[in-house]
Amino acid sequence: MIPEHDVIIVGAGFAGLYSTIHAAAAGLDILGIEAGDDVGGTWYWNRYPGARCDVESIDYSFSFDDDLQREWRWSERYATQPEILRYLNHVADRFDVRRHYRFGERLSAASWNEPEQRWDVRTESGFEASARWLVMATGGLSKPQLPDLAGRDTFTGTVLQTSAWPEDPVDLSGRRVAVIGTGSSGVQTIPLIAREAAELTVYQRSANYSVPAFNRMLDDEEWQRQQKELPRRRELSWSGAAGSPGRATPHPSRRPTSRSVPRCSRRAGRAAACSSPRPSRG
């Protein structure tokens, strides 16, 4: 018999964790499905050299729980991939998110069952389940794309992709390296590869605009100042015009007020810093 749930959430990145935490607080029966072996989403897969966020660390975090925001201490103005992944693991531990998930499962099909008014899903392993609601927390960076280049399939050298970088360190010392593309991930990884490789050639179709990041370590004084500014930063983030995405309900553990609108991490927008754009899955 196919197991039935209230909600199935696909993905365990920022959106998946946020959805799971709120669904659990509402008392719903949840099934999470995640292709990776643990939480993290984009930040689980994008391990390439230089991967870093282009939003200030204190803003690139959940704001539905004040205690959570204050207990996590970011070390840099723009956090690196390992630090962001540690943060997401901390969130998963704090709210016991993993117990709802089946990791290492990739969704292969989802169909609406009209007579039952439910979603039926199936994974590549053959696992099946059903739910009243289906939340696709897969994001816009979840499917790696290899460029369609002549000779790609006959190239005998090592091919690496920023969106599926090996978990173990890659030794490029003494090697000739070609980087194709100067988008966010290209801008981030080129300087680090250049330090190690014997020769580096960059292939660029279109110039990418970037500015200095002015990244720095956060000392205690600046961190304390940022903590005091949290209410104002949150207010400014949500005082924009109509159409701002993601106006969700406050966490049930917090008493709702006119300003207690939570916000997930900000993924949309353009790369704005030379050394700190968001990672790319493409």
C-alpha atoms as one frame of an Amber mdcrd trajectory, in Angstrom:
protein
   0.000   0.000   0.000   1.320   3.435  -0.969   2.059   5.548   2.152  -0.048
   8.697   2.465   1.088  12.021   3.893  -0.295  15.510   4.309   2.543  17.111
   2.358   5.507  15.964   0.285   8.424  18.404   0.097  10.999  17.889  -2.654
  14.394  19.373  -1.853  16.323  20.050   1.363  17.884  23.416   0.650  16.819
  26.743   2.159  13.249  26.476   0.840  12.878  22.804   1.749  14.063  23.298
   5.318  11.850  26.353   5.756   8.792  24.517   4.420   9.459  21.453   6.567
   9.927  23.462   9.766   6.666  25.339   9.302   4.707  22.265   8.180   5.919
  20.344  11.247   4.958  23.236  13.533   1.467  23.109  11.985   1.199  19.423
  12.923   1.281  18.071   9.368   2.511  14.618   8.385   5.537  15.342   6.164
   7.611  13.358   3.700  10.748  15.021   2.396  12.566  13.775  -0.713  16.149
  14.840  -1.428  18.556  13.598  -4.106  21.613  14.429  -2.018  22.823  12.477
   0.973  22.112  15.349   3.362  20.599  18.826   3.597  22.022  21.858   1.817
  20.505  22.062  -1.660  22.682  24.229  -3.906  25.207  24.574  -1.103  25.507
  20.790  -0.806  26.396  20.356  -4.481  28.393  23.524  -5.247  31.764  22.760
  -3.665  33.955  24.344  -6.326  36.900  26.537  -5.260  35.749  30.020  -4.313
  32.027  29.247  -3.930  30.602  32.073  -1.870  27.386  34.033  -1.335  26.886
  37.533  -2.770  24.398  38.567  -0.064  25.761  39.632   3.318  25.877  36.640
   5.635  23.545  38.076   8.261  20.896  38.624   5.570  21.499  35.225   4.001
  19.833  33.402   6.865  16.374  32.563   8.163  14.621  35.343  10.056  11.530
  33.536  11.388  13.236  32.739  14.689  15.147  35.440  16.581  17.009  32.943
  18.752  18.240  31.098  15.659  19.504  34.324  14.093  21.331  35.405  17.225
  22.910  32.082  18.119  24.639  31.564  14.763  27.870  33.561  14.438  28.937
  34.238  10.839  32.693  34.672  10.417  32.803  36.737   7.210  30.772  39.481
   5.599  30.114  37.164   2.632  30.008  33.535   3.740  31.761  30.723   1.912
  30.069  27.503   0.805  31.438  25.400   3.703  30.173  27.900   6.270  26.725
  28.173   4.679  26.494  24.371   4.593  27.421  24.237   8.288  24.676  26.763
   8.984  22.068  24.683   7.147  23.172  21.583   9.045  22.782  23.560  12.277
  19.236  24.542  11.283  18.397  20.935  10.392  19.724  19.737  13.767  17.996
  22.481  15.742  14.548  21.740  14.277  15.032  17.972  13.829  14.337  18.224
  10.102  16.137  15.095   8.876  13.651  12.683  10.450  11.114  13.718   7.812
  13.408  13.093   4.812  14.369  10.249   2.537  17.875  11.179   1.340  19.490
   9.782  -1.796  16.093   9.721  -3.513  15.530  11.611  -6.764  11.953  12.365
  -7.818  11.158  10.919 -11.247   7.399  11.477 -11.574   4.507  13.327  -9.946
   0.887  13.179 -11.084  -2.384  14.586  -9.798  -4.875  11.896  -8.772  -8.185
  13.590  -9.569 -10.537  11.013  -7.969  -8.530  10.986  -4.723  -7.605  14.682
  -4.880  -4.003  13.840  -4.030  -0.537  13.909  -5.548   1.079  10.574  -6.391
   4.881  10.642  -6.650   7.560   8.135  -7.580  11.344   8.263  -7.204  14.013
   6.769  -9.452  14.440   3.887  -6.985  10.771   2.965  -7.409   9.579   4.316
  -4.054   6.022   5.682  -4.205   4.012   7.951  -1.928   0.923  10.155  -1.921
   0.068  13.519  -0.358  -2.570  16.211  -0.343   0.011  18.899  -1.030   3.217
  18.761  -3.075   5.880  21.417  -2.470   8.610  21.613  -5.113  11.444  23.216
  -3.159  13.928  22.399  -5.918  14.868  25.968  -6.779  16.123  27.294 -10.082
  19.635  25.833  -9.765  18.867  22.152  -9.284  19.656  20.675 -12.719  23.276
  20.780 -13.913  23.721  21.589 -17.612  26.769  20.580 -19.612  27.423  22.930
 -22.555  26.868  21.401 -25.976  30.389  21.802 -27.352  31.886  20.042 -30.332
  34.334  17.378 -29.193  33.008  17.263 -25.648  32.292  13.536 -25.753  35.683
  12.641 -27.237  37.810  14.780 -24.915  40.128  12.460 -22.998  41.139  14.847
 -20.224  39.417  15.492 -16.906  36.095  17.345 -17.088  34.904  19.198 -13.979
  31.646  21.065 -13.518  31.105  23.698 -10.837  27.559  22.470 -10.213  28.744
  18.916  -9.504  32.219  19.431  -8.075  33.792  16.361  -6.408  33.540  16.240
  -2.639  37.224  15.389  -2.283  39.764  18.144  -3.106  40.881  18.319  -6.740
  44.625  18.744  -7.322  45.197  21.016 -10.334  48.822  21.794  -9.583  51.057
  21.601 -12.654  48.114  21.068 -15.021  46.832  22.995 -18.024  43.292  24.141
 -17.278  40.600  25.728 -19.450  37.618  27.445 -17.830  34.547  27.954 -20.013
  32.317  30.799 -18.908  32.669  33.867 -16.697  29.337  33.872 -14.928  29.040
  33.793 -11.146  30.850  30.506 -10.603  33.477  31.318 -13.226  34.282  34.669
 -11.618  34.614  32.971  -8.255  36.707  29.981  -9.228  39.111  31.448 -11.826
  41.351  33.325  -9.343  41.780  30.237  -7.157  42.493  27.900 -10.071  45.014
  30.428 -11.427  47.022  30.158  -8.201  47.392  26.403  -8.610  47.405  25.505
 -12.289  50.522  25.634 -14.440  48.530  27.293 -17.222  45.002  28.701 -17.310
  42.952  29.715 -20.347  39.538  31.346 -19.908  36.915  31.194 -22.668  34.355
  33.968 -22.459  31.368  34.625 -24.702  30.059  37.741 -22.991  31.741  40.004
 -20.482  30.258  39.799 -16.986  29.944  42.965 -14.921  31.342  42.697 -11.420
  32.610  45.029  -8.721  34.937  44.525  -5.734  33.265  42.641  -2.902  35.101
  44.338  -0.006  34.726  41.108   1.915  36.204  40.955   5.411  36.190  38.933
   8.591  33.530  40.059  11.079  35.039  41.096  14.394  32.978  41.047  17.572
  32.223  44.761  17.462  30.785  44.641  13.952  28.877  41.445  14.700  27.245
  42.986  17.753  26.309  46.048  15.702  24.713  43.848  13.042  22.763  42.003
  15.724  21.334  45.272  17.009  20.335  46.207  13.462  18.439  42.955  12.817
  14.915  44.408  13.355  15.648  47.349  11.070  17.258  45.180   8.371  14.242
  42.875   8.437  11.876  45.826   8.156  13.784  47.298   5.216  13.831  43.915
   3.482  10.037  43.751   3.527   9.023  47.379   3.134   9.192  47.268  -0.672
   6.388  47.564  -3.177   3.682  44.977  -3.720   4.894  41.844  -5.418   7.682
  41.023  -2.983   7.937  37.215  -3.001   7.569  34.820  -0.117   5.389  36.709
   2.360   4.897  33.715   4.592   3.170  33.237   7.939   5.326  33.788  11.048
   6.610  30.716  12.838   3.893  29.458  15.225   6.293  29.806  18.158   6.286
  33.576  17.608   3.372  35.848  18.369   2.398  37.525  15.069   2.803  41.269
  14.822   2.490  43.700  11.957   6.235  43.416  11.360   6.954  39.743  12.135
   6.967  38.597   8.508   9.620  35.917   8.055  11.869  35.777   5.042  13.793
  32.906   3.551  17.231  33.369   2.084  17.363  35.752  -0.855  18.371  33.778
  -3.935  17.071  36.063  -6.684  18.984  38.983  -8.103  22.129  39.665 -10.074
  25.717  38.934  -9.162  27.066  42.074  -7.518  30.517  41.255  -6.221  33.698
  40.205  -7.951  34.700  37.628  -5.356  31.294  36.777  -3.988  28.520  36.054
  -6.503  26.033  33.271  -5.804  27.007  29.812  -7.036  25.712  28.734 -10.405
  24.255  25.347 -11.305  24.735  25.964 -15.008
